[in-house]
């Protein structure tokens, strides 16, 4: 991934023109909206279509296939520049990844009540919109916090492994709440990386697939943790 610093002399080459930046942002959000529409449709299908819901609950192969495809596509797009930059390969991989991730989320959502899923989706959409507006309006530069956010995410992941062995509703609620907060920060961080301008770091306009992928992962992870919180609060 190409990332530029505002202090780098070559930085102005990518984001000096407002038209370039605006076109890049429009492209990223157009891709992101298509991803979220696919995911929303699959989640609604798995949640409210009773035969599909029962099938997903009784057949774990959906989770296995979804997880394998998700991991393979994610590694390919993250590690291989040619995969995420060359058309149409980048869109093919992103589409397969989105469908695989949607299957995972659909299978996971089938274990919850439809009302809980709708609340989580509504909260996720509202928070994502408000955080995006905040990222565009605030003078605080969150792109400087990339290293700190990465460390927090690593510690959080290790803490997640610990929760496997330490059972308890309070522990699970605390874990989900911290996870939701982390990915709310990541939505702001990745949005400002995409914006460029006066922020210290930004993503190259050639990395529109990677930018959309980052924001998509932020939103769906926020949804997962919100769904867990809502599900545990109604038990």
C-alpha positions in Angstrom: 0.0 0.0 0.0 1.3 3.4 -0.9 1.0 5.9 1.9 2.2 9.5 1.7 3.2 12.0 4.3 2.1 15.7 4.1 5.8 16.6 4.7 6.9 14.5 1.7 7.7 16.7 -1.4 6.1 14.1 -3.7 2.9 14.2 -1.7 1.4 17.1 -3.7 1.6 15.0 -6.9 -1.4 12.9 -5.8 -3.6 15.2 -3.8 -2.7 18.7 -5.0 -5.7 18.9 -7.3 -9.1 18.8 -5.6 -10.7 17.1 -8.6 -8.3 14.1 -8.2 -9.1 13.8 -4.5 -12.9 14.2 -5.0 -12.9 11.6 -7.8 -10.9 9.2 -5.6 -13.3 9.7 -2.7 -16.4 9.2 -4.9 -14.9 6.0 -6.4 -14.1 4.6 -2.9 -17.6 5.3 -1.5 -19.3 4.0 -4.7 -17.4 0.7 -4.2 -18.1 0.6 -0.5 -21.9 1.2 -1.0 -22.0 -1.7 -3.4 -20.2 -3.9 -0.9 -22.6 -2.9 1.9 -25.6 -3.5 -0.3 -24.5 -7.0 -1.1 -23.8 -7.7 2.6 -27.0 -6.2 3.8 -29.0 -8.3 1.3 -27.3 -11.5 2.4 -27.8 -10.7 6.1 -31.5 -10.0 5.6 -31.9 -13.2 3.6 -30.2 -15.4 6.3 -32.1 -13.6 9.1 -35.6 -13.4 7.8 -35.9 -16.3 5.3 -36.7 -19.1 7.8 -35.5 -22.1 5.7 -32.2 -20.4 5.0 -31.8 -19.4 8.6 -32.4 -23.0 9.8 -30.0 -24.4 7.2 -27.3 -21.9 8.2 -27.7 -22.9 11.8 -27.3 -26.6 11.1 -24.6 -26.5 8.5 -21.1 -25.2 9.5 -19.7 -25.6 6.0 -21.0 -22.1 5.2 -18.7 -20.6 7.9 -15.7 -22.8 6.8 -16.1 -21.9 3.1 -16.7 -18.2 3.9 -13.7 -18.0 6.2 -11.3 -19.7 3.7 -12.4 -17.5 0.8 -12.2 -14.4 2.9 -8.7 -15.2 4.2 -7.4 -16.1 0.7 -8.8 -13.0 -1.0 -7.7 -10.7 1.9 -4.2 -11.9 1.8 -4.0 -11.6 -2.0 -5.3 -8.0 -2.0 -3.2 -7.0 0.9 0.1 -8.6 -0.1 0.0 -8.3 -3.9 0.0 -4.9 -5.4 -0.9 -6.3 -8.9 -4.0 -7.9 -7.6 -5.6 -4.8 -6.0 -4.5 -2.4 -8.8 -5.1 -4.2 -12.0 -8.6 -4.1 -13.5 -10.6 -6.4 -13.7 -8.7 -8.6 -11.3 -9.0 -6.2 -8.4 -12.8 -6.0 -8.7 -13.1 -9.8 -9.1 -11.1 -10.4 -5.9 -13.0 -7.7 -4.1 -16.4 -9.2 -5.2 -15.4 -12.7 -4.1 -14.2 -11.3 -0.8 -17.4 -9.4 -0.3 -19.6 -12.4 -1.0 -17.5 -14.6 1.3 -17.6 -12.1 4.1 -21.4 -11.7 3.5 -21.8 -15.4 3.9 -20.0 -15.3 7.2 -22.0 -12.4 8.5 -25.3 -14.0 7.2 -24.5 -17.3 9.0 -23.5 -15.4 12.2 -26.7 -13.2 12.1 -28.9 -16.3 11.7 -28.2 -17.1 15.3 -29.8 -13.9 16.4 -33.3 -12.6 16.5 -34.3 -10.5 13.5 -35.2 -7.6 15.7 -31.7 -7.6 17.2 -30.1 -7.7 13.7 -32.2 -4.8 12.5 -31.2 -2.7 15.6 -27.5 -3.5 15.1 -27.7 -2.6 11.4 -29.5 0.7 12.2 -27.0 1.6 14.9 -24.0 0.6 12.7 -25.3 2.7 9.8 -26.0 5.7 12.0 -22.7 5.6 13.8 -20.8 5.1 10.5 -22.5 8.1 9.0 -21.8 10.3 12.0 -18.2 9.2 12.3 -17.6 9.9 8.6 -19.1 13.4 9.0 -16.9 13.9 12.0 -13.8 12.7 10.2 -14.4 15.2 7.4 -15.2 18.1 9.7 -12.8 17.7 12.6 -9.4 19.5 12.7 -7.9 16.6 14.7 -5.6 14.6 12.6 -6.2 10.9 13.4 -3.8 9.7 10.7 -1.0 10.4 13.2 -2.4 7.7 15.5 -1.9 4.7 13.1 0.9 3.1 15.2 -1.1 3.5 18.4 -4.2 2.0 16.8 -2.2 -0.9 15.5 -0.8 -1.7 19.0 -4.3 -1.4 20.5 -5.7 -3.8 17.9 -2.9 -6.3 18.6 -3.5 -6.2 22.4 -7.3 -6.4 21.7 -6.7 -9.5 19.6 -4.6 -11.2 22.3 -7.4 -10.3 24.8 -9.9 -11.9 22.5 -7.9 -15.2 22.7 -8.0 -14.9 26.5 -11.8 -14.6 26.5 -12.0 -18.0 24.9 -10.8 -19.5 28.1 -12.4 -17.1 30.5 -16.1 -17.4 30.1 -18.7 -15.0 31.5 -21.3 -12.5 30.2 -19.5 -9.5 31.8 -16.2 -10.4 30.1 -17.9 -10.9 26.7 -19.8 -7.6 27.0 -16.6 -5.8 27.9 -14.8 -7.3 25.0 -17.5 -6.4 22.5 -17.7 -2.8 23.8 -14.0 -2.3 23.5 -14.1 -3.8 20.0 -16.9 -1.4 18.9 -14.9 1.6 20.2 -11.7 0.5 18.4 -13.4 0.1 15.0 -15.2 3.4 15.5 -11.8 5.0 15.7 -10.6 3.0 12.7 -13.5 4.4 10.6 -12.3 7.9 11.4 -8.7 6.9 10.8 -9.3 5.2 7.4 -11.6 8.0 6.3 -9.0 10.6 6.9 -6.3 8.5 5.2 -8.6 8.6 2.1 -9.2 12.3 2.4 -5.6 13.4 2.2 -5.3 17.2 2.3 -3.7 18.6 5.4 -3.6 15.3 7.1 -0.1 13.9 7.8 -0.7 10.6 6.0 -2.9 9.6 3.1 -3.5 6.7 0.7 -2.5 7.0 -2.9 -5.4 7.5 -5.3 -4.4 4.3 -7.1 -5.3 2.4 -4.0 -9.1 2.9 -4.2 -9.7 -0.9 -3.8 -7.6 -1.0 -0.7 -9.3 2.1 0.8 -12.8 0.7 0.1 -11.6 -2.6 1.7 -10.4 -0.9 4.8 -13.6 1.0 5.3 -15.7 -2.1 4.6 -13.8 -4.1 7.2 -14.2 -1.3 9.7 -18.0 -1.1 9.2 -18.7 -4.8 9.3 -16.5 -5.3 12.4 -18.4 -2.5 14.1 -21.7 -4.3 13.1 -20.4 -7.6 14.6 -19.6 -6.1 17.9 -22.8 -4.1 18.1 -24.8 -7.2 17.4 -23.0 -9.1 20.2 -23.7 -6.2 22.6 -27.4 -6.1 21.7 -27.7 -9.9 21.7 -26.2 -10.2 25.2 -28.2 -7.2 26.6 -31.5 -8.9 25.6 -30.7 -12.3 27.1 
